[in-house]
Amino acid sequence: MSDNERTVQYTCLKCGYKNSWTRDEILQRGQEVIYRGENEVIYSLRCKNPKGCDQRMRIAIARQEH
Ligand SMILES: [Zn+2]
């Protein structure tokens, strides 16, 4: 049971592209914007549309426990 396998999916509000992010991708490529409490971080993710899109989406993910 690995949380790392979980995928976040959303549709870009600007171009309609369906984005799919694994947790690892979010940690590597996302930009941390807000810490919400001890267990959650908001990441700002840029749309993956290969044609180019500058829309960003904010996604909350749980912090990894160590
Ligand atoms: Zn987009």
PDB file of the backbone (N, CA, C, O) and the ligand in Angstrom, with CONECT records:
HET     ZN  A 101       1
ATOM      1  N   MET A   1       0.848  -1.198   0.000  1.00  0.00           N
ATOM      2  CA  MET A   1       0.000   0.000   0.000  1.00  0.00           C
ATOM      3  C   MET A   1       0.876   1.238   0.000  1.00  0.00           C
ATOM      4  O   MET A   1       1.327   1.696   1.050  1.00  0.00           O
ATOM      5  N   SER A   2       1.107   1.764  -1.164  1.00  0.00           N
ATOM      6  CA  SER A   2       1.996   2.920  -1.256  1.00  0.00           C
ATOM      7  C   SER A   2       1.251   4.174  -1.681  1.00  0.00           C
ATOM      8  O   SER A   2       0.551   4.196  -2.693  1.00  0.00           O
ATOM      9  N   ASP A   3       1.416   5.188  -0.901  1.00  0.00           N
ATOM     10  CA  ASP A   3       0.780   6.461  -1.203  1.00  0.00           C
ATOM     11  C   ASP A   3       1.400   7.109  -2.437  1.00  0.00           C
ATOM     12  O   ASP A   3       0.789   7.963  -3.079  1.00  0.00           O
ATOM     13  N   ASN A   4       2.617   6.692  -2.754  1.00  0.00           N
ATOM     14  CA  ASN A   4       3.330   7.297  -3.884  1.00  0.00           C
ATOM     15  C   ASN A   4       2.705   6.956  -5.222  1.00  0.00           C
ATOM     16  O   ASN A   4       2.941   7.638  -6.219  1.00  0.00           O
ATOM     17  N   GLU A   5       1.920   5.918  -5.241  1.00  0.00           N
ATOM     18  CA  GLU A   5       1.310   5.484  -6.493  1.00  0.00           C
ATOM     19  C   GLU A   5       0.063   6.292  -6.811  1.00  0.00           C
ATOM     20  O   GLU A   5      -0.449   6.247  -7.929  1.00  0.00           O
ATOM     21  N   ARG A   6      -0.405   7.006  -5.853  1.00  0.00           N
ATOM     22  CA  ARG A   6      -1.654   7.710  -6.054  1.00  0.00           C
ATOM     23  C   ARG A   6      -1.514   8.799  -7.102  1.00  0.00           C
ATOM     24  O   ARG A   6      -0.488   9.475  -7.175  1.00  0.00           O
ATOM     25  N   THR A   7      -2.535   8.964  -7.899  1.00  0.00           N
ATOM     26  CA  THR A   7      -2.485   9.942  -8.980  1.00  0.00           C
ATOM     27  C   THR A   7      -3.541  11.015  -8.766  1.00  0.00           C
ATOM     28  O   THR A   7      -4.683  10.733  -8.402  1.00  0.00           O
ATOM     29  N   VAL A   8      -3.132  12.232  -8.999  1.00  0.00           N
ATOM     30  CA  VAL A   8      -4.064  13.354  -8.926  1.00  0.00           C
ATOM     31  C   VAL A   8      -4.452  13.721 -10.345  1.00  0.00           C
ATOM     32  O   VAL A   8      -3.589  13.894 -11.206  1.00  0.00           O
ATOM     33  N   GLN A   9      -5.732  13.840 -10.587  1.00  0.00           N
ATOM     34  CA  GLN A   9      -6.190  14.198 -11.928  1.00  0.00           C
ATOM     35  C   GLN A   9      -7.120  15.393 -11.864  1.00  0.00           C
ATOM     36  O   GLN A   9      -7.968  15.504 -10.979  1.00  0.00           O
ATOM     37  N   TYR A  10      -6.941  16.267 -12.811  1.00  0.00           N
ATOM     38  CA  TYR A  10      -7.858  17.403 -12.900  1.00  0.00           C
ATOM     39  C   TYR A  10      -7.868  17.915 -14.339  1.00  0.00           C
ATOM     40  O   TYR A  10      -6.945  17.656 -15.112  1.00  0.00           O
ATOM     41  N   THR A  11      -8.901  18.627 -14.674  1.00  0.00           N
ATOM     42  CA  THR A  11      -8.998  19.213 -16.004  1.00  0.00           C
ATOM     43  C   THR A  11      -8.643  20.690 -15.910  1.00  0.00           C
ATOM     44  O   THR A  11      -9.186  21.422 -15.083  1.00  0.00           O
ATOM     45  N   CYS A  12      -7.737  21.111 -16.761  1.00  0.00           N
ATOM     46  CA  CYS A  12      -7.307  22.505 -16.749  1.00  0.00           C
ATOM     47  C   CYS A  12      -8.497  23.438 -17.033  1.00  0.00           C
ATOM     48  O   CYS A  12      -9.272  23.219 -17.964  1.00  0.00           O
ATOM     49  N   LEU A  13      -8.612  24.455 -16.223  1.00  0.00           N
ATOM     50  CA  LEU A  13      -9.737  25.375 -16.375  1.00  0.00           C
ATOM     51  C   LEU A  13      -9.575  26.263 -17.597  1.00  0.00           C
ATOM     52  O   LEU A  13     -10.551  26.805 -18.115  1.00  0.00           O
ATOM     53  N   LYS A  14      -8.352  26.406 -18.048  1.00  0.00           N
ATOM     54  CA  LYS A  14      -8.085  27.313 -19.153  1.00  0.00           C
ATOM     55  C   LYS A  14      -8.182  26.631 -20.513  1.00  0.00           C
ATOM     56  O   LYS A  14      -8.851  27.131 -21.418  1.00  0.00           O
ATOM     57  N   CYS A  15      -7.510  25.482 -20.655  1.00  0.00           N
ATOM     58  CA  CYS A  15      -7.453  24.846 -21.973  1.00  0.00           C
ATOM     59  C   CYS A  15      -8.211  23.528 -22.035  1.00  0.00           C
ATOM     60  O   CYS A  15      -8.402  22.973 -23.118  1.00  0.00           O
ATOM     61  N   GLY A  16      -8.644  23.023 -20.890  1.00  0.00           N
ATOM     62  CA  GLY A  16      -9.414  21.788 -20.887  1.00  0.00           C
ATOM     63  C   GLY A  16      -8.569  20.526 -20.943  1.00  0.00           C
ATOM     64  O   GLY A  16      -9.105  19.422 -21.038  1.00  0.00           O
ATOM     65  N   TYR A  17      -7.257  20.680 -20.884  1.00  0.00           N
ATOM     66  CA  TYR A  17      -6.367  19.524 -20.927  1.00  0.00           C
ATOM     67  C   TYR A  17      -6.497  18.718 -19.645  1.00  0.00           C
ATOM     68  O   TYR A  17      -6.561  19.270 -18.547  1.00  0.00           O
ATOM     69  N   LYS A  18      -6.534  17.399 -19.809  1.00  0.00           N
ATOM     70  CA  LYS A  18      -6.648  16.542 -18.622  1.00  0.00           C
ATOM     71  C   LYS A  18      -5.262  16.245 -18.065  1.00  0.00           C
ATOM     72  O   LYS A  18      -4.472  15.516 -18.665  1.00  0.00           O
ATOM     73  N   ASN A  19      -4.995  16.816 -16.931  1.00  0.00           N
ATOM     74  CA  ASN A  19      -3.708  16.627 -16.276  1.00  0.00           C
ATOM     75  C   ASN A  19      -3.760  15.432 -15.345  1.00  0.00           C
ATOM     76  O   ASN A  19      -4.763  15.176 -14.677  1.00  0.00           O
ATOM     77  N   SER A  20      -2.670  14.720 -15.321  1.00  0.00           N
ATOM     78  CA  SER A  20      -2.554  13.579 -14.432  1.00  0.00           C
ATOM     79  C   SER A  20      -1.175  13.632 -13.786  1.00  0.00           C
ATOM     80  O   SER A  20      -0.161  13.631 -14.484  1.00  0.00           O
ATOM     81  N   TRP A  21      -1.135  13.676 -12.495  1.00  0.00           N
ATOM     82  CA  TRP A  21       0.128  13.808 -11.768  1.00  0.00           C
ATOM     83  C   TRP A  21       0.244  12.708 -10.727  1.00  0.00           C
ATOM     84  O   TRP A  21      -0.691  12.438  -9.973  1.00  0.00           O
ATOM     85  N   THR A  22       1.395  12.088 -10.703  1.00  0.00           N
ATOM     86  CA  THR A  22       1.641  11.170  -9.594  1.00  0.00           C
ATOM     87  C   THR A  22       2.173  12.000  -8.433  1.00  0.00           C
ATOM     88  O   THR A  22       2.626  13.131  -8.612  1.00  0.00           O
ATOM     89  N   ARG A  23       2.109  11.433  -7.277  1.00  0.00           N
ATOM     90  CA  ARG A  23       2.595  12.142  -6.108  1.00  0.00           C
ATOM     91  C   ARG A  23       4.077  12.513  -6.259  1.00  0.00           C
ATOM     92  O   ARG A  23       4.503  13.602  -5.874  1.00  0.00           O
ATOM     93  N   ASP A  24       4.838  11.592  -6.821  1.00  0.00           N
ATOM     94  CA  ASP A  24       6.265  11.863  -7.008  1.00  0.00           C
ATOM     95  C   ASP A  24       6.498  13.062  -7.924  1.00  0.00           C
ATOM     96  O   ASP A  24       7.356  13.904  -7.662  1.00  0.00           O
ATOM     97  N   GLU A  25       5.724  13.121  -8.993  1.00  0.00           N
ATOM     98  CA  GLU A  25       5.858  14.253  -9.922  1.00  0.00           C
ATOM     99  C   GLU A  25       5.537  15.571  -9.220  1.00  0.00           C
ATOM    100  O   GLU A  25       6.210  16.584  -9.414  1.00  0.00           O
ATOM    101  N   ILE A  26       4.504  15.525  -8.413  1.00  0.00           N
ATOM    102  CA  ILE A  26       4.117  16.749  -7.710  1.00  0.00           C
ATOM    103  C   ILE A  26       5.244  17.203  -6.793  1.00  0.00           C
ATOM    104  O   ILE A  26       5.556  18.391  -6.716  1.00  0.00           O
ATOM    105  N   LEU A  27       5.844  16.258  -6.110  1.00  0.00           N
ATOM    106  CA  LEU A  27       6.921  16.604  -5.191  1.00  0.00           C
ATOM    107  C   LEU A  27       8.135  17.145  -5.938  1.00  0.00           C
ATOM    108  O   LEU A  27       8.840  18.025  -5.444  1.00  0.00           O
ATOM    109  N   GLN A  28       8.372  16.602  -7.143  1.00  0.00           N
ATOM    110  CA  GLN A  28       9.553  17.007  -7.901  1.00  0.00           C
ATOM    111  C   GLN A  28       9.342  18.299  -8.685  1.00  0.00           C
ATOM    112  O   GLN A  28      10.216  19.164  -8.726  1.00  0.00           O
ATOM    113  N   ARG A  29       8.181  18.414  -9.299  1.00  0.00           N
ATOM    114  CA  ARG A  29       7.969  19.518 -10.239  1.00  0.00           C
ATOM    115  C   ARG A  29       7.024  20.585  -9.730  1.00  0.00           C
ATOM    116  O   ARG A  29       6.967  21.688 -10.274  1.00  0.00           O
ATOM    117  N   GLY A  30       6.287  20.257  -8.688  1.00  0.00           N
ATOM    118  CA  GLY A  30       5.350  21.240  -8.159  1.00  0.00           C
ATOM    119  C   GLY A  30       6.073  22.298  -7.361  1.00  0.00           C
ATOM    120  O   GLY A  30       7.211  22.116  -6.929  1.00  0.00           O
ATOM    121  N   GLN A  31       5.402  23.382  -7.179  1.00  0.00           N
ATOM    122  CA  GLN A  31       5.973  24.476  -6.422  1.00  0.00           C
ATOM    123  C   GLN A  31       5.166  24.606  -5.127  1.00  0.00           C
ATOM    124  O   GLN A  31       3.958  24.842  -5.153  1.00  0.00           O
ATOM    125  N   GLU A  32       5.845  24.450  -4.020  1.00  0.00           N
ATOM    126  CA  GLU A  32       5.131  24.549  -2.751  1.00  0.00           C
ATOM    127  C   GLU A  32       4.684  25.978  -2.539  1.00  0.00           C
ATOM    128  O   GLU A  32       5.484  26.904  -2.668  1.00  0.00           O
ATOM    129  N   VAL A  33       3.445  26.167  -2.222  1.00  0.00           N
ATOM    130  CA  VAL A  33       2.986  27.520  -2.001  1.00  0.00           C
ATOM    131  C   VAL A  33       2.512  27.777  -0.580  1.00  0.00           C
ATOM    132  O   VAL A  33       2.782  28.837  -0.015  1.00  0.00           O
ATOM    133  N   ILE A  34       1.825  26.837  -0.015  1.00  0.00           N
ATOM    134  CA  ILE A  34       1.270  27.073   1.318  1.00  0.00           C
ATOM    135  C   ILE A  34       1.365  25.797   2.147  1.00  0.00           C
ATOM    136  O   ILE A  34       1.095  24.698   1.664  1.00  0.00           O
ATOM    137  N   TYR A  35       1.746  25.969   3.373  1.00  0.00           N
ATOM    138  CA  TYR A  35       1.634  24.857   4.298  1.00  0.00           C
ATOM    139  C   TYR A  35       0.336  25.026   5.054  1.00  0.00           C
ATOM    140  O   TYR A  35       0.101  26.054   5.689  1.00  0.00           O
ATOM    141  N   ARG A  36      -0.492  24.025   4.982  1.00  0.00           N
ATOM    142  CA  ARG A  36      -1.747  24.126   5.690  1.00  0.00           C
ATOM    143  C   ARG A  36      -1.722  23.119   6.829  1.00  0.00           C
ATOM    144  O   ARG A  36      -1.889  21.918   6.621  1.00  0.00           O
ATOM    145  N   GLY A  37      -1.517  23.613   7.993  1.00  0.00           N
ATOM    146  CA  GLY A  37      -1.420  22.707   9.125  1.00  0.00           C
ATOM    147  C   GLY A  37      -0.134  21.911   9.036  1.00  0.00           C
ATOM    148  O   GLY A  37       0.777  22.269   8.290  1.00  0.00           O
ATOM    149  N   GLU A  38      -0.063  20.857   9.780  1.00  0.00           N
ATOM    150  CA  GLU A  38       1.153  20.063   9.818  1.00  0.00           C
ATOM    151  C   GLU A  38       1.151  18.984   8.762  1.00  0.00           C
ATOM    152  O   GLU A  38       2.208  18.462   8.405  1.00  0.00           O
ATOM    153  N   ASN A  39       0.000  18.647   8.264  1.00  0.00           N
ATOM    154  CA  ASN A  39      -0.106  17.446   7.445  1.00  0.00           C
ATOM    155  C   ASN A  39      -0.431  17.693   5.986  1.00  0.00           C
ATOM    156  O   ASN A  39      -0.552  16.749   5.205  1.00  0.00           O
ATOM    157  N   GLU A  40      -0.571  18.936   5.620  1.00  0.00           N
ATOM    158  CA  GLU A  40      -0.975  19.187   4.252  1.00  0.00           C
ATOM    159  C   GLU A  40      -0.159  20.324   3.639  1.00  0.00           C
ATOM    160  O   GLU A  40       0.142  21.322   4.293  1.00  0.00           O
ATOM    161  N   VAL A  41       0.183  20.145   2.380  1.00  0.00           N
ATOM    162  CA  VAL A  41       0.913  21.186   1.655  1.00  0.00           C
ATOM    163  C   VAL A  41       0.163  21.475   0.368  1.00  0.00           C
ATOM    164  O   VAL A  41      -0.312  20.559  -0.303  1.00  0.00           O
ATOM    165  N   ILE A  42       0.059  22.742   0.031  1.00  0.00           N
ATOM    166  CA  ILE A  42      -0.566  23.109  -1.237  1.00  0.00           C
ATOM    167  C   ILE A  42       0.547  23.273  -2.273  1.00  0.00           C
ATOM    168  O   ILE A  42       1.516  24.000  -2.057  1.00  0.00           O
ATOM    169  N   TYR A  43       0.386  22.595  -3.378  1.00  0.00           N
ATOM    170  CA  TYR A  43       1.346  22.716  -4.469  1.00  0.00           C
ATOM    171  C   TYR A  43       0.704  23.434  -5.640  1.00  0.00           C
ATOM    172  O   TYR A  43      -0.476  23.246  -5.935  1.00  0.00           O
ATOM    173  N   SER A  44       1.489  24.247  -6.291  1.00  0.00           N
ATOM    174  CA  SER A  44       1.039  24.911  -7.502  1.00  0.00           C
ATOM    175  C   SER A  44       1.626  24.156  -8.685  1.00  0.00           C
ATOM    176  O   SER A  44       2.844  24.053  -8.823  1.00  0.00           O
ATOM    177  N   LEU A  45       0.753  23.627  -9.537  1.00  0.00           N
ATOM    178  CA  LEU A  45       1.194  22.800 -10.659  1.00  0.00           C
ATOM    179  C   LEU A  45       0.872  23.471 -11.976  1.00  0.00           C
ATOM    180  O   LEU A  45      -0.232  23.973 -12.187  1.00  0.00           O
ATOM    181  N   ARG A  46       1.853  23.471 -12.854  1.00  0.00           N
ATOM    182  CA  ARG A  46       1.626  24.057 -14.164  1.00  0.00           C
ATOM    183  C   ARG A  46       0.964  23.038 -15.079  1.00  0.00           C
ATOM    184  O   ARG A  46       1.294  21.852 -15.046  1.00  0.00           O
ATOM    185  N   CYS A  47       0.038  23.506 -15.887  1.00  0.00           N
ATOM    186  CA  CYS A  47      -0.664  22.632 -16.831  1.00  0.00           C
ATOM    187  C   CYS A  47       0.341  21.901 -17.719  1.00  0.00           C
ATOM    188  O   CYS A  47       1.328  22.481 -18.172  1.00  0.00           O
ATOM    189  N   LYS A  48       0.071  20.620 -17.958  1.00  0.00           N
ATOM    190  CA  LYS A  48       0.987  19.797 -18.751  1.00  0.00           C
ATOM    191  C   LYS A  48       0.694  19.807 -20.242  1.00  0.00           C
ATOM    192  O   LYS A  48       1.365  19.111 -21.003  1.00  0.00           O
ATOM    193  N   ASN A  49      -0.263  20.557 -20.662  1.00  0.00           N
ATOM    194  CA  ASN A  49      -0.616  20.587 -22.085  1.00  0.00           C
ATOM    195  C   ASN A  49       0.630  20.766 -22.952  1.00  0.00           C
ATOM    196  O   ASN A  49       1.316  21.782 -22.839  1.00  0.00           O
ATOM    197  N   PRO A  50       0.931  19.790 -23.819  1.00  0.00           N
ATOM    198  CA  PRO A  50       2.138  19.864 -24.650  1.00  0.00           C
ATOM    199  C   PRO A  50       2.128  21.048 -25.616  1.00  0.00           C
ATOM    200  O   PRO A  50       3.185  21.470 -26.087  1.00  0.00           O
ATOM    201  N   LYS A  51       0.964  21.579 -25.911  1.00  0.00           N
ATOM    202  CA  LYS A  51       0.897  22.743 -26.796  1.00  0.00           C
ATOM    203  C   LYS A  51       1.278  24.019 -26.063  1.00  0.00           C
ATOM    204  O   LYS A  51       1.465  25.073 -26.672  1.00  0.00           O
ATOM    205  N   GLY A  52       1.388  23.907 -24.767  1.00  0.00           N
ATOM    206  CA  GLY A  52       1.776  25.076 -23.981  1.00  0.00           C
ATOM    207  C   GLY A  52       0.575  25.734 -23.349  1.00  0.00           C
ATOM    208  O   GLY A  52      -0.391  26.095 -24.021  1.00  0.00           O
ATOM    209  N   CYS A  53       0.656  25.880 -22.055  1.00  0.00           N
ATOM    210  CA  CYS A  53      -0.430  26.501 -21.316  1.00  0.00           C
ATOM    211  C   CYS A  53       0.162  26.957 -19.993  1.00  0.00           C
ATOM    212  O   CYS A  53       0.843  26.194 -19.307  1.00  0.00           O
ATOM    213  N   ASP A  54      -0.100  28.193 -19.646  1.00  0.00           N
ATOM    214  CA  ASP A  54       0.538  28.707 -18.427  1.00  0.00           C
ATOM    215  C   ASP A  54      -0.373  28.668 -17.198  1.00  0.00           C
ATOM    216  O   ASP A  54      -0.046  29.210 -16.142  1.00  0.00           O
ATOM    217  N   GLN A  55      -1.507  28.022 -17.364  1.00  0.00           N
ATOM    218  CA  GLN A  55      -2.430  27.940 -16.242  1.00  0.00           C
ATOM    219  C   GLN A  55      -1.827  27.119 -15.098  1.00  0.00           C
ATOM    220  O   GLN A  55      -1.178  26.100 -15.337  1.00  0.00           O
ATOM    221  N   ARG A  56      -2.040  27.558 -13.878  1.00  0.00           N
ATOM    222  CA  ARG A  56      -1.556  26.801 -12.733  1.00  0.00           C
ATOM    223  C   ARG A  56      -2.735  26.380 -11.871  1.00  0.00           C
ATOM    224  O   ARG A  56      -3.743  27.080 -11.770  1.00  0.00           O
ATOM    225  N   MET A  57      -2.581  25.235 -11.262  1.00  0.00           N
ATOM    226  CA  MET A  57      -3.644  24.697 -10.427  1.00  0.00           C
ATOM    227  C   MET A  57      -3.070  24.416  -9.050  1.00  0.00           C
ATOM    228  O   MET A  57      -1.942  23.940  -8.919  1.00  0.00           O
ATOM    229  N   ARG A  58      -3.843  24.710  -8.046  1.00  0.00           N
ATOM    230  CA  ARG A  58      -3.369  24.428  -6.692  1.00  0.00           C
ATOM    231  C   ARG A  58      -3.965  23.123  -6.189  1.00  0.00           C
ATOM    232  O   ARG A  58      -5.180  22.925  -6.182  1.00  0.00           O
ATOM    233  N   ILE A  59      -3.082  22.256  -5.776  1.00  0.00           N
ATOM    234  CA  ILE A  59      -3.486  20.930  -5.320  1.00  0.00           C
ATOM    235  C   ILE A  59      -2.942  20.705  -3.908  1.00  0.00           C
ATOM    236  O   ILE A  59      -1.763  20.934  -3.641  1.00  0.00           O
ATOM    237  N   ALA A  60      -3.796  20.267  -3.036  1.00  0.00           N
ATOM    238  CA  ALA A  60      -3.360  19.945  -1.670  1.00  0.00           C
ATOM    239  C   ALA A  60      -3.004  18.473  -1.576  1.00  0.00           C
ATOM    240  O   ALA A  60      -3.783  17.604  -1.966  1.00  0.00           O
ATOM    241  N   ILE A  61      -1.827  18.209  -1.057  1.00  0.00           N
ATOM    242  CA  ILE A  61      -1.496  16.807  -0.827  1.00  0.00           C
ATOM    243  C   ILE A  61      -0.986  16.629   0.590  1.00  0.00           C
ATOM    244  O   ILE A  61      -0.479  17.562   1.211  1.00  0.00           O
ATOM    245  N   ALA A  62      -1.129  15.437   1.075  1.00  0.00           N
ATOM    246  CA  ALA A  62      -0.703  15.151   2.440  1.00  0.00           C
ATOM    247  C   ALA A  62       0.811  15.045   2.495  1.00  0.00           C
ATOM    248  O   ALA A  62       1.443  14.506   1.586  1.00  0.00           O
ATOM    249  N   ARG A  63       1.375  15.557   3.552  1.00  0.00           N
ATOM    250  CA  ARG A  63       2.809  15.435   3.735  1.00  0.00           C
ATOM    251  C   ARG A  63       3.155  13.997   4.100  1.00  0.00           C
ATOM    252  O   ARG A  63       2.390  13.282   4.746  1.00  0.00           O
ATOM    253  N   GLN A  64       4.336  13.613   3.657  1.00  0.00           N
ATOM    254  CA  GLN A  64       4.778  12.277   3.980  1.00  0.00           C
ATOM    255  C   GLN A  64       5.209  12.212   5.428  1.00  0.00           C
ATOM    256  O   GLN A  64       5.865  13.119   5.941  1.00  0.00           O
ATOM    257  N   GLU A  65       4.842  11.159   6.059  1.00  0.00           N
ATOM    258  CA  GLU A  65       5.239  11.007   7.461  1.00  0.00           C
ATOM    259  C   GLU A  65       6.557  10.288   7.551  1.00  0.00           C
ATOM    260  O   GLU A  65       6.809   9.311   6.846  1.00  0.00           O
ATOM    261  N   HIS A  66       7.384  10.786   8.425  1.00  0.00           N
ATOM    262  CA  HIS A  66       8.667  10.119   8.638  1.00  0.00           C
ATOM    263  C   HIS A  66       8.826   9.789  10.103  1.00  0.00           C
ATOM    264  O   HIS A  66       9.843   9.221  10.501  1.00  0.00           O
TER     265      HIS A  66
HETATM  266 ZN    ZN A 101      -4.048  24.188 -19.565  1.00  0.00          ZN2+
END
